[in-house]
Amino acid sequence: MLCWGTNAVRTAPSLLEVQRAWQRAIAAGDFAAAVPHLTADPIPAQECLAVYRNTARATLVNALLLAYPAVRKLVGGEFFEGAAHAFLAEHWAGTTWLDEYGAAFPDFLRTFEPLRAHPPLAAYLPDVASLERAVNHALHAPEAPPLDLCDLASLSPADLERLQFDPQPSIGFVRTLTPADSIWSAVLTGDDDGMHAIDLGEGPVHLLVEWRIGVDHDRRADEDGDGARLHLERMGDAEWRFAQALCGGIPLRDALAESTARDPGFAATTTLATHLAAGRFCGFRFA
């Protein structure tokens, strides 16, 4: 219970001061500033804060476990929890939306010292984590109706050049130096033979991750790897960069020019038609 003490002369702290004291106690274990704001009956204030801190830490570790199941299987529960607690020390939650917690975990793994003792694992584990980050985002992203292509038919050539597409919220792009998609699939499906057959030198791999609209199933049900709803697509470098440009809000004329300059043989207009047919955009604007 919050209290302001019994000393009438004492000035009540501001809400911001209380929030900061509470944050230091829960996130960093520094109880000194928060203890005076709590009653000591029936549980001592420091013990009460410790309970909240342990609950919060367990909640965030569980959020990481749910977001990175393949990473957890690759390193085992004990190693994963150790890495998760080390991550918590540097990256406390900045939002109450736990589905989005852990965005920095893949980059954290790239510099996690205990992982460096296992060179092959250290090479591909952060890549798998980056893929799982995109997968987790796709699973929880809001849905939007696909762009009606009839809306484009009435545009003038000048308007088409200035076109900027709004991508489906679920779409994500991942570039990995190792075949993270093959590793991810083999681990989650328990395909040991497939795991042993993976060539770590196969990369780099360019992936588009998305949630396919119009399937009336639970999003999480696709963790069995059947690929029916959650969609991962490998792309060539030129195709991937073109799709990333379009989904990043670059005007169509600029995306076409960049792709042609990078690879004169790239069929940009055909690729654009494929993206439109797949429903990867939900709207458009003009530059």
C-alpha positions as CSV (number, residue, x, y, z in Angstrom):
1,M,0.0,0.0,0.0
2,L,1.3,3.5,-0.9
3,C,1.7,6.0,2.0
4,W,3.2,9.4,2.4
5,G,4.3,9.0,6.0
6,T,2.9,10.5,9.2
7,N,5.1,13.6,9.4
8,A,2.8,16.5,8.6
9,V,5.8,18.7,7.6
10,R,6.9,16.2,5.0
11,T,5.9,17.1,1.4
12,A,4.1,14.4,-0.5
13,P,6.1,13.1,-3.5
14,S,4.9,13.7,-7.0
15,L,3.4,10.9,-9.0
16,L,6.4,10.9,-11.3
17,E,8.8,10.5,-8.3
18,V,6.8,7.6,-7.0
19,Q,6.8,6.0,-10.5
20,R,10.5,6.4,-10.9
21,A,11.2,5.0,-7.5
22,W,8.9,2.0,-8.2
23,Q,10.6,1.5,-11.6
24,R,14.1,1.4,-10.0
25,A,12.9,-1.1,-7.5
26,I,11.2,-3.5,-9.9
27,A,13.7,-3.2,-12.8
28,A,17.0,-2.7,-11.0
29,G,16.3,-4.1,-7.6
30,D,17.1,-0.7,-6.0
31,F,14.5,-0.5,-3.2
32,A,15.9,2.5,-1.3
33,A,13.8,5.2,-2.9
34,A,10.6,3.1,-3.0
35,V,10.5,1.7,0.5
36,P,9.5,5.0,2.2
37,H,6.4,5.1,0.0
38,L,5.1,1.8,1.2
39,T,3.5,0.7,4.5
40,A,5.4,-2.1,6.4
41,D,2.3,-3.9,7.6
42,P,1.6,-6.8,7.3
43,I,4.6,-7.5,5.0
44,P,7.8,-5.5,5.2
45,A,8.0,-3.0,2.3
46,Q,11.3,-4.4,0.9
47,E,9.8,-8.0,0.9
48,C,6.7,-6.7,-0.9
49,L,8.8,-5.0,-3.6
50,A,10.9,-8.2,-4.0
51,V,7.7,-10.1,-4.7
52,Y,6.6,-7.6,-7.4
53,R,10.2,-7.7,-8.9
54,N,10.3,-11.5,-9.1
55,T,6.8,-11.6,-10.6
56,A,7.7,-8.9,-13.2
57,R,11.0,-10.7,-14.1
58,A,9.3,-14.1,-14.5
59,T,6.6,-12.5,-16.7
60,L,9.2,-10.9,-19.0
61,V,11.3,-14.1,-19.2
62,N,8.1,-16.0,-20.2
63,A,7.4,-13.4,-22.9
64,L,10.8,-14.1,-24.4
65,L,10.2,-17.9,-24.2
66,L,6.9,-17.5,-26.1
67,A,8.5,-15.2,-28.7
68,Y,11.6,-17.3,-29.3
69,P,10.7,-21.0,-29.1
70,A,13.2,-22.2,-31.6
71,V,16.0,-20.3,-29.9
72,R,15.0,-21.9,-26.7
73,K,15.1,-25.4,-28.2
74,L,18.5,-24.8,-29.8
75,V,20.2,-23.8,-26.5
76,G,18.1,-25.6,-23.9
77,G,16.0,-24.1,-21.1
78,E,18.8,-23.4,-18.6
79,F,21.0,-21.5,-21.1
80,F,18.0,-19.6,-22.5
81,E,16.8,-18.4,-19.1
82,G,20.4,-17.3,-18.2
83,A,20.5,-15.3,-21.4
84,A,17.0,-13.9,-20.8
85,H,17.9,-12.7,-17.3
86,A,21.1,-11.1,-18.7
87,F,19.0,-9.4,-21.3
88,L,16.5,-8.1,-18.7
89,A,19.4,-6.4,-16.9
90,E,20.0,-4.2,-20.0
91,H,16.6,-4.1,-21.6
92,W,13.7,-3.7,-19.2
93,A,10.2,-3.5,-20.7
94,G,9.3,-0.1,-22.2
95,T,5.7,-1.0,-23.0
96,T,2.9,-3.0,-21.5
97,W,2.4,-4.8,-24.8
98,L,4.3,-8.0,-24.0
99,D,3.9,-9.4,-27.5
100,E,6.3,-6.7,-28.6
101,Y,8.8,-7.2,-25.8
102,G,12.3,-8.5,-26.7
103,A,12.8,-6.7,-30.0
104,A,16.5,-6.2,-29.1
105,F,17.0,-9.8,-28.2
106,P,18.6,-10.9,-31.5
107,D,21.2,-8.1,-31.4
108,F,21.8,-8.9,-27.7
109,L,22.7,-12.5,-28.7
110,R,25.2,-11.3,-31.2
111,T,27.3,-9.9,-28.3
112,F,26.4,-12.3,-25.6
113,E,29.8,-13.5,-24.3
114,P,28.8,-17.1,-23.2
115,L,27.5,-17.8,-26.7
116,R,30.9,-17.1,-28.2
117,A,32.2,-20.3,-26.7
118,H,30.2,-22.2,-29.3
119,P,31.2,-20.7,-32.7
120,P,28.7,-22.5,-35.0
121,L,25.8,-21.8,-32.7
122,A,26.9,-18.2,-32.3
123,A,26.9,-17.8,-36.1
124,Y,23.3,-18.9,-36.6
125,L,21.4,-18.4,-33.3
126,P,21.0,-14.6,-33.7
127,D,19.8,-15.2,-37.3
128,V,17.1,-17.6,-36.0
129,A,16.2,-15.0,-33.4
130,S,15.8,-12.3,-36.0
131,L,13.5,-14.6,-38.0
132,E,11.5,-15.4,-34.9
133,R,11.1,-11.8,-34.1
134,A,9.5,-11.2,-37.5
135,V,7.3,-14.3,-37.1
136,N,6.1,-13.1,-33.7
137,H,5.3,-9.7,-35.2
138,A,3.4,-11.3,-38.0
139,L,1.4,-13.5,-35.6
140,H,0.2,-10.5,-33.6
141,A,-0.1,-7.8,-36.2
142,P,-3.5,-6.3,-36.9
143,E,-5.2,-7.4,-40.1
144,A,-6.2,-5.0,-42.9
145,P,-8.2,-5.6,-46.0
146,P,-6.1,-5.9,-49.2
147,L,-5.9,-3.0,-51.6
148,D,-8.7,-3.1,-54.1
149,L,-6.9,-3.1,-57.5
150,C,-9.8,-1.2,-59.0
151,D,-8.7,1.8,-57.1
152,L,-5.4,1.8,-59.1
153,A,-7.1,1.5,-62.4
154,S,-8.4,5.0,-62.4
155,L,-5.1,6.7,-61.6
156,S,-3.2,8.7,-64.2
157,P,0.4,7.7,-65.2
158,A,1.6,10.7,-63.3
159,D,-0.3,9.6,-60.2
160,L,1.1,6.1,-60.6
161,E,4.6,7.4,-60.5
162,R,4.0,9.2,-57.2
163,L,2.3,6.2,-55.7
164,Q,3.4,5.1,-52.2
165,F,2.0,1.8,-51.0
166,D,0.9,1.0,-47.4
167,P,2.0,-2.6,-46.6
168,Q,0.0,-5.1,-44.7
169,P,0.9,-4.6,-41.0
170,S,2.2,-8.2,-40.6
171,I,4.9,-8.0,-43.3
172,G,8.5,-8.1,-42.2
173,F,11.9,-8.5,-43.9
174,V,14.8,-10.5,-42.6
175,R,18.2,-10.9,-44.1
176,T,20.4,-13.6,-42.5
177,L,23.9,-14.8,-43.2
178,T,22.8,-18.4,-42.5
179,P,19.8,-20.4,-43.6
180,A,17.7,-19.4,-40.6
181,D,14.4,-20.4,-42.1
182,S,15.6,-24.0,-42.7
183,I,17.0,-24.2,-39.1
184,W,13.8,-22.6,-37.6
185,S,11.6,-25.1,-39.5
186,A,13.7,-28.1,-38.6
187,V,13.9,-27.3,-35.0
188,L,10.2,-26.6,-34.5
189,T,9.2,-29.7,-36.4
190,G,11.8,-31.9,-34.7
191,D,13.4,-32.8,-38.0
192,D,16.8,-34.0,-36.8
193,D,17.8,-35.3,-40.2
194,G,16.9,-32.0,-41.9
195,M,18.8,-30.2,-39.2
196,H,22.0,-32.2,-39.9
197,A,21.6,-31.7,-43.6
198,I,21.6,-27.9,-43.4
199,D,24.6,-26.1,-44.9
200,L,25.5,-23.1,-42.8
201,G,27.3,-21.7,-45.8
202,E,24.2,-21.5,-47.8
203,G,23.5,-17.9,-47.0
204,P,22.8,-15.1,-47.2
205,V,19.1,-15.6,-47.2
206,H,16.5,-12.9,-47.9
207,L,13.1,-13.6,-46.4
208,L,9.7,-12.0,-46.5
209,V,7.5,-12.9,-43.5
210,E,3.8,-12.3,-43.6
211,W,0.4,-13.4,-42.3
212,R,-1.8,-14.4,-45.2
213,I,-5.2,-12.7,-45.0
214,G,-8.5,-14.5,-45.2
215,V,-7.7,-17.7,-43.3
216,D,-10.1,-18.4,-40.5
217,H,-7.8,-20.2,-38.1
218,D,-5.9,-19.3,-34.9
219,R,-2.7,-17.7,-35.9
220,R,-0.7,-19.6,-33.4
221,A,-1.8,-22.9,-34.9
222,D,0.7,-22.6,-37.7
223,E,3.6,-23.4,-35.3
224,D,3.4,-26.9,-36.6
225,G,5.2,-25.6,-39.7
226,D,2.5,-26.5,-42.3
227,G,2.9,-23.1,-43.9
228,A,-0.8,-22.7,-44.6
229,R,-1.3,-19.4,-42.9
230,L,2.0,-17.9,-41.7
231,H,4.0,-17.4,-44.9
232,L,7.8,-17.3,-45.2
233,E,9.2,-16.6,-48.7
234,R,12.8,-16.7,-49.8
235,M,13.6,-14.1,-52.4
236,G,16.5,-13.1,-54.5
237,D,18.5,-10.0,-53.5
238,A,16.9,-7.7,-56.1
239,E,13.4,-8.9,-55.5
240,W,13.8,-8.6,-51.7
241,R,15.2,-5.1,-51.9
242,F,12.4,-4.0,-54.3
243,A,9.7,-5.4,-52.0
244,Q,11.4,-3.8,-49.0
245,A,11.4,-0.4,-50.8
246,L,7.8,-0.6,-51.7
247,C,6.8,-1.6,-48.2
248,G,9.0,1.1,-46.8
249,G,7.0,3.9,-48.4
250,I,9.5,4.7,-51.3
251,P,7.5,6.1,-54.3
252,L,6.9,3.6,-57.0
253,R,9.0,5.5,-59.6
254,D,12.0,5.6,-57.2
255,A,11.7,1.9,-56.3
256,L,11.5,1.0,-60.0
257,A,14.5,3.2,-60.9
258,E,16.6,1.8,-58.0
259,S,15.8,-1.8,-58.9
260,T,16.6,-1.3,-62.6
261,A,19.9,0.5,-61.8
262,R,20.9,-2.2,-59.4
263,D,20.0,-5.1,-61.8
264,P,19.0,-4.1,-65.3
265,G,17.6,-7.6,-65.9
266,F,15.2,-7.5,-62.9
267,A,11.5,-7.8,-63.9
268,A,10.3,-5.2,-61.6
269,T,6.8,-4.7,-63.1
270,T,6.1,-8.4,-63.1
271,T,7.3,-8.6,-59.5
272,L,5.0,-5.7,-58.5
273,A,2.1,-7.5,-60.1
274,T,2.9,-10.5,-57.9
275,H,2.9,-8.4,-54.8
276,L,-0.4,-6.8,-55.7
277,A,-2.0,-10.2,-56.4
278,A,-0.8,-11.5,-53.1
279,G,-2.6,-8.7,-51.3
280,R,0.6,-7.4,-49.7
281,F,-0.6,-3.8,-49.7
282,C,-3.7,-2.4,-47.9
283,G,-3.7,1.2,-49.2
284,F,-1.7,3.9,-51.0
285,R,-0.8,7.5,-50.8
286,F,0.9,10.0,-53.1
287,A,4.4,11.3,-52.6
